[in-house]
Amino acid sequence: MAITNTWKIIDLKSNASDGGITLIKWSCVARNQTGTDGLNNPIYGLEEATESGKLITTYNASLDSFIPYNNLTENNILTWVWEDSSIDKNDIETKLNNKIQSIINNNSTTNQGLPW
């Protein structure tokens, strides 16, 4: 059993004239991986916790480090999210993992379903 965290960029808002990103919508999903199938694909339990948010960004299209919109990757954007001081990647993952662990612990002390 392992808890995995998956970060995704849900949506972007950009300036139409130069492609600069002005808004990033992100999410992090923590899931309990209970094993793998015969093809080594992960199998997940029902335990899941999610946090999402928005990041308003500023940019300077004249800088050499500016990345044109069509050249952006999800990893570029995730790096911007994680580097922003308002978003603590480790804190978010720890909080979600603790939620999952609490669900797992609760499930081990309860029964669900019908007795017949």
N, C-alpha and C positions, 0 to 999 in steps of 0.2 A: 504494500500500500504506500502510495506517495501522493502528496498534494502537488498539483501542477498549476502554475499561474500563466495565463495567456493574455498578453496585451494586444489590443487591436486599435486601429484608428477607424472610427465609425464614419466620420465625415470631415470634410474640409470646406472652408470658405476662403476664396481667393479674390484678389483684385483682378478684374477682367483685363485691365490694360497691360499689366506686367507679370501677372501670375503669382505675385507675392501672397503668401498665406497670412490671413488675418484672424482665423478662428480654427481651432482644432478640437474635435470631439473624440474622446478616447474612452476605452473601457478596459478593465482588468477582470478576468474571470478565473477564480480558483476552483479546481475540481479535484475530487478524490479519484486517483487512478488506482483501480483495484487489481489490474493485471494487464496481460496482452493476449491477443488472439493468436491463431496459428500463423498469421502473416506478420506478427510482431507489431500489430496496430494496438494502440492503447484501448483498454476497456475501462470505462468510468462508472463509478457508483452514482447514486442519485444525489449525493451531496454536492452542492454548488453554491458559491457566493460571488456576487458581482459588485464592483464599484465603477462608476463612470463619472466623467466630468468634462469641462470645457476649459480651453486655454486660449485667451486672447493674445495674439502675437503682434509684434512690430517687426519690420524688416527694412533693409536698405538695398534696393535693387542694383545700386551702382557698385556695391562691394564685390570683390573677386570671389568671396565665399558664397554669394547668392546662387541658389540652385534654381534653374528654370523649372516651372511647374511640371512640364512633361518629363523632366529628368528625376523628379522626386520619387523616393521609395518609402514604403511604410517604415523601414528602419530609420531613414532620415528623420521622419516626423516623430517617431517614438523617442529618438535621441533628444529632440527638442523638448518633448514633454518631460522626460526624465531629468533634463538639465535645468528645468525651470524651478526656481526656489519655492514656488507655491505648491509643488507636487513632490511628495516624498515617496519614491518608488518602494523602498524597503518597508516603510511604515504601512503603506497600502497593502503590500503583499503579506506582511505579518498579521495585520488586522483580518484580512480575508482568510488566511490559513488558520488563525485562531477560531474563526467562525466555523470553518469546516471541521476542525478538530472537536469543537463543542458539539456539533451535530453528530459526529461519529461516536463520541463518548455517550451522548444521550441515546443514540440508537442501540448501543450495546447493553443498555439497562432497561430497554422497553421492547415490547413485542407489538407487531402490527399484523393485522390480517384476521381472518375468521378461524375459529377453532374446529370447524368441520370440513 
